[in-house]
Amino acid sequence: MCFAFLQAAILCTMMFRMVLGTAPGDETCLLQPHASDVDVLMDSFHYQSLLSTVWNALDVDGNGITWTSGAGSPCQQTCSSDASAANANDWLVTQLISKNVSSSVNTYPFNISLSVTVRTSSASCTSKLLSVYKYAVNTPSNALLYNDTSRYSIIGNITAASVGTVTSSLSFAVQPGEDYFYIALRSRPGSCLIVQHVVVFRSSVQPKKVGLLFYPEVPVPLSGSATVPGACSLFSTTLTGNAPMLVISSQGHMVKQ
């Protein structure tokens, strides 16, 4: 707690922030609700159409078969893969996404939520594996090489179920200076899948100033907890002379230290 002229500043609860528009969609599709504890950077349901308009399909194996638009309705578009060929290597690449993070924040954790369904159970479709990649750049002008798959690094894998839709989440970090990134979905040989929904988001605590006490924007840790140093306003100090501290849990709960 910070004191100045014998007056105390009251520490209030810090809240999550909701940010929308770093990958803006069609105005008619922006009504999809999201929880208030996440910053949504990209939601595939924010577009009336995806392939060739917003996202790109890369036929890396050159066999003329790659990702196609699924049967979803406008504002709920799906994408379908047919990777039944033994050498199938097809990539589905999102638009360029801005990470929308203050320059004072270094490495920042991001999350991807994917809902995947098996498209067919034919004998040639023996795999349920979908690999997820990222390609991060410092400026949009350096993002023109999105079709060079050697520039991508893997985030992780998603495995679909034999029946029904599976929703899974993966986490990844973007380094300082990498202000933009692509997300790519790669269908593996034998995987015939439908991507139902993709959301890229981050959890953060907004900057907060209450009275004489200030805490900067900080990411919610992926696991465990993180300590956040605060600061007192000019001509004020804590009773001990040390900087005020908060501890943030991976659930976003805050405890005064």
C-alpha positions as a Markdown table, in Angstrom:
| # | Residue | x | y | z |
|---|---|---|---|---|
| 1 | Met | 0.0 | 0.0 | 0.0 |
| 2 | Cys | 1.3 | 3.5 | -0.9 |
| 3 | Phe | 1.1 | 6.4 | 1.4 |
| 4 | Ala | 1.4 | 10.1 | 0.8 |
| 5 | Phe | 0.7 | 12.9 | 3.3 |
| 6 | Leu | -0.7 | 10.1 | 5.7 |
| 7 | Gln | -3.4 | 9.2 | 3.1 |
| 8 | Ala | -3.7 | 5.6 | 2.1 |
| 9 | Ala | -4.4 | 4.3 | -1.4 |
| 10 | Ile | -6.9 | 1.4 | -1.5 |
| 11 | Leu | -6.0 | -1.7 | -3.6 |
| 12 | Cys | -8.9 | -2.8 | -5.7 |
| 13 | Thr | -9.4 | -6.0 | -7.6 |
| 14 | Met | -7.8 | -6.1 | -11.0 |
| 15 | Met | -10.0 | -7.4 | -13.8 |
| 16 | Phe | -9.4 | -9.2 | -17.1 |
| 17 | Arg | -9.7 | -7.3 | -20.3 |
| 18 | Met | -11.6 | -8.0 | -23.6 |
| 19 | Val | -10.0 | -6.8 | -26.8 |
| 20 | Leu | -11.5 | -7.5 | -30.2 |
| 21 | Gly | -10.4 | -6.4 | -33.6 |
| 22 | Thr | -6.7 | -7.4 | -34.1 |
| 23 | Ala | -8.0 | -9.6 | -36.9 |
| 24 | Pro | -11.3 | -7.8 | -37.7 |
| 25 | Gly | -14.1 | -9.8 | -39.3 |
| 26 | Asp | -17.3 | -9.1 | -41.2 |
| 27 | Glu | -19.6 | -6.7 | -39.3 |
| 28 | Thr | -22.5 | -9.1 | -39.6 |
| 29 | Cys | -20.5 | -11.9 | -38.0 |
| 30 | Leu | -19.1 | -10.1 | -34.9 |
| 31 | Leu | -22.0 | -11.1 | -32.6 |
| 32 | Gln | -20.3 | -14.3 | -31.5 |
| 33 | Pro | -20.1 | -14.1 | -27.7 |
| 34 | His | -16.9 | -14.7 | -25.8 |
| 35 | Ala | -16.1 | -14.9 | -22.1 |
| 36 | Ser | -14.9 | -11.6 | -20.6 |
| 37 | Asp | -11.7 | -13.1 | -19.3 |
| 38 | Val | -9.9 | -13.5 | -22.7 |
| 39 | Asp | -8.6 | -11.2 | -25.4 |
| 40 | Val | -9.8 | -12.6 | -28.7 |
| 41 | Leu | -7.2 | -12.1 | -31.4 |
| 42 | Met | -8.9 | -14.2 | -34.1 |
| 43 | Asp | -12.2 | -16.1 | -34.3 |
| 44 | Ser | -13.0 | -18.1 | -37.5 |
| 45 | Phe | -16.8 | -17.5 | -36.8 |
| 46 | His | -16.2 | -13.8 | -37.5 |
| 47 | Tyr | -16.2 | -14.3 | -41.2 |
| 48 | Gln | -18.9 | -15.1 | -43.8 |
| 49 | Ser | -16.3 | -17.0 | -45.8 |
| 50 | Leu | -12.8 | -18.1 | -45.0 |
| 51 | Leu | -10.9 | -19.8 | -47.8 |
| 52 | Ser | -9.3 | -17.6 | -50.5 |
| 53 | Thr | -10.9 | -14.6 | -48.8 |
| 54 | Val | -9.3 | -14.6 | -45.3 |
| 55 | Trp | -7.3 | -17.9 | -45.1 |
| 56 | Asn | -5.2 | -19.6 | -47.7 |
| 57 | Ala | -4.9 | -23.3 | -48.5 |
| 58 | Leu | -1.4 | -24.5 | -49.5 |
| 59 | Asp | -1.1 | -27.6 | -51.7 |
| 60 | Val | 2.5 | -28.4 | -50.7 |
| 61 | Asp | 2.5 | -31.9 | -52.0 |
| 62 | Gly | 1.3 | -30.6 | -55.4 |
| 63 | Asn | -1.3 | -33.3 | -56.0 |
| 64 | Gly | -4.1 | -30.8 | -56.7 |
| 65 | Ile | -6.0 | -31.8 | -53.5 |
| 66 | Thr | -5.9 | -29.5 | -50.5 |
| 67 | Trp | -8.2 | -27.8 | -48.0 |
| 68 | Thr | -11.7 | -26.8 | -49.2 |
| 69 | Ser | -14.6 | -24.9 | -47.7 |
| 70 | Gly | -16.8 | -27.1 | -45.6 |
| 71 | Ala | -20.6 | -27.1 | -45.2 |
| 72 | Gly | -20.8 | -24.5 | -42.5 |
| 73 | Ser | -23.2 | -21.6 | -42.8 |
| 74 | Pro | -22.0 | -17.9 | -43.0 |
| 75 | Cys | -20.4 | -16.8 | -39.8 |
| 76 | Gln | -19.8 | -20.5 | -38.9 |
| 77 | Gln | -17.5 | -21.5 | -41.8 |
| 78 | Thr | -15.7 | -24.8 | -41.7 |
| 79 | Cys | -12.7 | -26.1 | -43.6 |
| 80 | Ser | -12.3 | -29.7 | -44.8 |
| 81 | Ser | -9.2 | -31.7 | -45.7 |
| 82 | Asp | -8.7 | -34.8 | -47.8 |
| 83 | Ala | -5.2 | -36.1 | -47.0 |
| 84 | Ser | -5.9 | -39.7 | -47.9 |
| 85 | Ala | -2.9 | -39.8 | -50.2 |
| 86 | Ala | 0.2 | -41.4 | -48.8 |
| 87 | Asn | 2.3 | -38.2 | -49.4 |
| 88 | Ala | -0.4 | -35.7 | -48.4 |
| 89 | Asn | 1.0 | -32.4 | -47.1 |
| 90 | Asp | -1.7 | -29.8 | -47.1 |
| 91 | Trp | -1.6 | -26.6 | -45.0 |
| 92 | Leu | -4.4 | -24.2 | -44.0 |
| 93 | Val | -3.0 | -20.8 | -43.1 |
| 94 | Thr | -4.9 | -18.0 | -41.2 |
| 95 | Gln | -4.6 | -14.3 | -42.0 |
| 96 | Leu | -1.8 | -12.3 | -40.4 |
| 97 | Ile | -2.7 | -11.7 | -36.7 |
| 98 | Ser | -1.4 | -8.9 | -34.6 |
| 99 | Lys | -0.4 | -10.0 | -31.1 |
| 100 | Asn | -1.6 | -6.6 | -29.7 |
| 101 | Val | 0.7 | -6.7 | -26.7 |
| 102 | Ser | 2.3 | -3.7 | -25.1 |
| 103 | Ser | 6.0 | -3.3 | -25.9 |
| 104 | Ser | 6.7 | -3.4 | -22.2 |
| 105 | Val | 5.6 | -7.0 | -22.0 |
| 106 | Asn | 8.3 | -9.5 | -23.1 |
| 107 | Thr | 7.4 | -13.1 | -23.9 |
| 108 | Tyr | 3.7 | -13.5 | -23.9 |
| 109 | Pro | 1.6 | -16.7 | -23.7 |
| 110 | Phe | -1.1 | -17.2 | -26.4 |
| 111 | Asn | -3.7 | -19.9 | -26.7 |
| 112 | Ile | -5.5 | -21.7 | -29.6 |
| 113 | Ser | -8.8 | -23.5 | -29.3 |
| 114 | Leu | -9.7 | -25.8 | -32.1 |
| 115 | Ser | -12.8 | -27.9 | -32.7 |
| 116 | Val | -12.1 | -30.8 | -35.1 |
| 117 | Thr | -14.3 | -33.6 | -36.6 |
| 118 | Val | -13.4 | -36.6 | -38.6 |
| 119 | Arg | -14.7 | -36.0 | -42.1 |
| 120 | Thr | -14.9 | -39.6 | -43.2 |
| 121 | Ser | -14.0 | -43.1 | -41.9 |
| 122 | Ser | -13.0 | -44.6 | -45.3 |
| 123 | Ala | -10.1 | -47.1 | -45.5 |
| 124 | Ser | -7.7 | -44.5 | -46.9 |
| 125 | Cys | -8.3 | -42.1 | -44.0 |
| 126 | Thr | -6.5 | -43.9 | -41.2 |
| 127 | Ser | -5.2 | -40.9 | -39.2 |
| 128 | Lys | -6.9 | -38.4 | -36.9 |
| 129 | Leu | -3.9 | -36.2 | -36.5 |
| 130 | Leu | -3.8 | -32.4 | -37.1 |
| 131 | Ser | -0.6 | -30.5 | -36.6 |
| 132 | Val | -0.6 | -26.8 | -35.6 |
| 133 | Tyr | 2.2 | -24.4 | -36.5 |
| 134 | Lys | 3.1 | -20.7 | -36.2 |
| 135 | Tyr | 5.1 | -18.3 | -38.3 |
| 136 | Ala | 6.0 | -15.0 | -36.4 |
| 137 | Val | 7.4 | -11.8 | -38.0 |
| 138 | Asn | 8.3 | -8.3 | -36.8 |
| 139 | Thr | 6.5 | -6.3 | -39.5 |
| 140 | Pro | 3.6 | -7.0 | -42.0 |
| 141 | Ser | 6.0 | -6.4 | -44.9 |
| 142 | Asn | 8.0 | -9.5 | -43.8 |
| 143 | Ala | 4.8 | -11.6 | -43.8 |
| 144 | Leu | 4.7 | -12.1 | -47.6 |
| 145 | Leu | 6.4 | -15.5 | -47.3 |
| 146 | Tyr | 3.5 | -17.2 | -45.5 |
| 147 | Asn | 3.5 | -19.9 | -48.2 |
| 148 | Asp | 7.1 | -21.0 | -47.3 |
| 149 | Thr | 6.3 | -23.8 | -44.8 |
| 150 | Ser | 9.9 | -24.1 | -43.8 |
| 151 | Arg | 9.5 | -20.8 | -41.9 |
| 152 | Tyr | 6.9 | -22.3 | -39.5 |
| 153 | Ser | 7.6 | -23.9 | -36.1 |
| 154 | Ile | 5.3 | -26.5 | -34.6 |
| 155 | Ile | 3.1 | -25.7 | -31.6 |
| 156 | Gly | 1.6 | -29.1 | -31.1 |
| 157 | Asn | -0.8 | -31.8 | -32.4 |
| 158 | Ile | -4.6 | -32.3 | -32.1 |
| 159 | Thr | -6.1 | -35.7 | -32.4 |
| 160 | Ala | -9.8 | -36.0 | -33.5 |
| 161 | Ala | -12.2 | -38.6 | -32.1 |
| 162 | Ser | -13.8 | -41.3 | -34.2 |
| 163 | Val | -17.2 | -39.9 | -33.5 |
| 164 | Gly | -18.2 | -36.3 | -32.6 |
| 165 | Thr | -16.4 | -33.0 | -32.4 |
| 166 | Val | -13.3 | -32.7 | -30.2 |
| 167 | Thr | -12.3 | -29.2 | -28.9 |
| 168 | Ser | -8.7 | -28.9 | -27.8 |
| 169 | Ser | -6.4 | -26.1 | -26.7 |
| 170 | Leu | -2.7 | -25.5 | -27.3 |
| 171 | Ser | -0.5 | -22.7 | -25.9 |
| 172 | Phe | 2.5 | -21.0 | -27.5 |
| 173 | Ala | 4.8 | -18.0 | -27.0 |
| 174 | Val | 5.7 | -15.1 | -29.3 |
| 175 | Gln | 9.0 | -13.5 | -28.6 |
| 176 | Pro | 9.8 | -9.8 | -28.2 |
| 177 | Gly | 9.9 | -8.0 | -31.6 |
| 178 | Glu | 7.6 | -10.6 | -33.2 |
| 179 | Asp | 4.5 | -8.4 | -33.4 |
| 180 | Tyr | 2.6 | -10.5 | -35.9 |
| 181 | Phe | 2.1 | -14.2 | -36.6 |
| 182 | Tyr | 0.3 | -16.7 | -38.8 |
| 183 | Ile | -1.3 | -19.9 | -37.5 |
| 184 | Ala | -1.2 | -22.9 | -39.9 |
| 185 | Leu | -3.0 | -26.2 | -39.6 |
| 186 | Arg | -1.3 | -29.2 | -41.4 |
| 187 | Ser | -3.2 | -32.3 | -42.3 |
| 188 | Arg | -1.1 | -35.4 | -42.0 |
| 189 | Pro | -1.2 | -38.4 | -44.5 |
| 190 | Gly | -4.3 | -40.3 | -43.9 |
| 191 | Ser | -6.2 | -37.6 | -42.0 |
| 192 | Cys | -9.5 | -36.5 | -43.4 |
| 193 | Leu | -10.8 | -33.8 | -41.1 |
| 194 | Ile | -13.1 | -30.9 | -40.7 |
| 195 | Val | -12.0 | -27.9 | -38.7 |
| 196 | Gln | -15.2 | -26.6 | -37.2 |
| 197 | His | -13.9 | -23.6 | -35.2 |
| 198 | Val | -10.6 | -21.9 | -34.4 |
| 199 | Val | -10.1 | -19.2 | -31.8 |
| 200 | Val | -6.7 | -17.5 | -31.0 |
| 201 | Phe | -6.7 | -15.7 | -27.7 |
| 202 | Arg | -4.7 | -14.5 | -24.8 |
| 203 | Ser | -5.4 | -13.9 | -21.1 |
| 204 | Ser | -4.0 | -10.7 | -19.5 |
| 205 | Val | -4.6 | -8.4 | -16.7 |
| 206 | Gln | -5.1 | -4.8 | -17.7 |
| 207 | Pro | -3.0 | -1.9 | -16.3 |
| 208 | Lys | -4.6 | -0.6 | -13.2 |
| 209 | Lys | -4.2 | 2.6 | -11.1 |
| 210 | Val | -6.1 | 3.0 | -7.9 |
| 211 | Gly | -5.2 | 6.0 | -5.8 |
| 212 | Leu | -1.5 | 6.1 | -5.5 |
| 213 | Leu | -0.8 | 2.5 | -6.6 |
| 214 | Phe | -0.2 | 1.4 | -10.2 |
| 215 | Tyr | 0.3 | -2.1 | -11.7 |
| 216 | Pro | 1.3 | -2.6 | -15.4 |
| 217 | Glu | -0.4 | -4.9 | -17.9 |
| 218 | Val | 0.8 | -8.5 | -17.4 |
| 219 | Pro | 0.0 | -11.9 | -19.0 |
| 220 | Val | -1.8 | -14.5 | -17.0 |
| 221 | Pro | 0.8 | -17.4 | -16.6 |
| 222 | Leu | 0.0 | -20.6 | -18.3 |
| 223 | Ser | 0.7 | -22.5 | -15.1 |
| 224 | Gly | 1.8 | -21.8 | -11.6 |
| 225 | Ser | 1.9 | -18.2 | -10.6 |
| 226 | Ala | 3.7 | -14.9 | -11.5 |
| 227 | Thr | 4.7 | -12.0 | -9.3 |
| 228 | Val | 3.9 | -8.5 | -10.6 |
| 229 | Pro | 5.8 | -5.5 | -9.3 |
| 230 | Gly | 3.8 | -2.4 | -8.8 |
| 231 | Ala | 4.8 | 1.2 | -8.3 |
| 232 | Cys | 3.7 | 4.1 | -6.1 |
| 233 | Ser | 2.9 | 7.5 | -7.6 |
| 234 | Leu | 5.4 | 10.4 | -7.3 |
| 235 | Phe | 6.1 | 11.6 | -3.7 |
| 236 | Ser | 4.5 | 8.4 | -2.2 |
| 237 | Thr | 6.0 | 5.2 | -0.9 |
| 238 | Thr | 5.0 | 2.0 | 0.9 |
| 239 | Leu | 5.5 | 1.6 | 4.6 |
| 240 | Thr | 8.5 | -0.7 | 4.1 |
| 241 | Gly | 10.0 | 1.3 | 1.2 |
| 242 | Asn | 9.8 | -1.8 | -1.0 |
| 243 | Ala | 7.8 | -2.0 | -4.3 |
| 244 | Pro | 4.3 | -3.3 | -3.8 |
| 245 | Met | 3.7 | -6.8 | -5.3 |
| 246 | Leu | 0.9 | -9.0 | -6.4 |
| 247 | Val | 0.8 | -12.7 | -7.2 |
| 248 | Ile | -1.2 | -13.8 | -10.2 |
| 249 | Ser | -2.4 | -17.4 | -10.5 |
| 250 | Ser | -2.9 | -19.2 | -13.8 |
| 251 | Gln | -6.7 | -18.8 | -13.2 |
| 252 | Gly | -6.2 | -15.0 | -13.0 |
| 253 | His | -6.7 | -14.8 | -9.3 |
| 254 | Met | -4.7 | -12.1 | -7.6 |
| 255 | Val | -3.4 | -12.0 | -4.0 |
| 256 | Lys | -1.6 | -9.1 | -2.4 |
| 257 | Gln | 1.9 | -10.1 | -1.4 |
